[in-house]
Amino acid sequence: METSPTPVRDADAPVDAASPPASGRHPHRLQGSLFQPIGDEGRAELVERQLVDAITRGHLSAGERLPSEADLARSLGVAPVTVREALLALRARGLLVTKRGRNGGSFVADHADPLSFTREALRASSRLALRDLGAHYAAITGACVRLAARRADPSEAQQIRDRMQRLHDLDAEQRRRLLDDIQIEIVALSQSARLTREQMKLQAELSPYLRYVEQDGGDMTRQSEHLAAVVDAVEIADEDAAVARTALMVDETIEALISLQSRLD
């Protein structure tokens, strides 16, 4: 189904497909997008790769508890024994640790530093690849916000604006996750399930780079200003303004990454 009368809740749907961590904290939307079914060809290697991506991209934080083997198997669409094999491989690589007892389970190792992985990924990327990532992101996100400006109800934009008021009360990691979620919620106002899923994949790819820019002294406030401006444009049905502000946000991000890459070189 390509449309939904409640698009903000529709963006939450992929998250509900993944069981929340046993700690009770509801997983953010990007984490939910990482635990989508991988199909009949899913084997331990594919499960392992999917979990490695979640850890190295920072969507599973150091010390964070993973869902149970049964929950992961159900979310990923594979047998529990396949998940168990993948988790064993991740423990052997030092990315996971096992804790016994009532509050035990599989946890991301404390030394699993996503910033180090992101730094090496940035170092290995070319400027052409970074600009291509930006072009892809801007194309998808721009199409989404244009549709959102056509289809969203002003009250839905206000709901997102209300969520953004929480940013000042959060720490840096929580703000990063909330900004990622807000970007997806804006896109969900397009009422396109396909575009929203594509945005979630792109957000998961770009988010580690955003986190790295912020760690290096980048201003998270700038992105929140861009997103607030997009929400304003969507609310008044100004398609061109929503797309233009999105393009500016992406351009600034890619230029910041290229600058960081030059310093790494």
Secondary structure, DSSP 8 states (H G I E B T S, - for coil): ----S-HHHHHHHHHHTS---TT-----HHHHHHT----TT--HHHHHHHHHHHHHTTSS-TT-B---HHHHHHHHTS-HHHHHHHHHHHHHTTSEEEE-STT-EEEE-TT--HHHHHHHHHHHS-HHHHHHHHHHHHHHHHHHHHHHHHH--HHHHHHHHHHHGGGGGS-HHHHHHHHHHHHHHHHHTT--HHHHHHHHHHHHHHHHHHHHHHHTT--HHHHHHHHHHHHHHHHTT-HHHHHHHHHHHHHHHHHHHHHHHHHH-
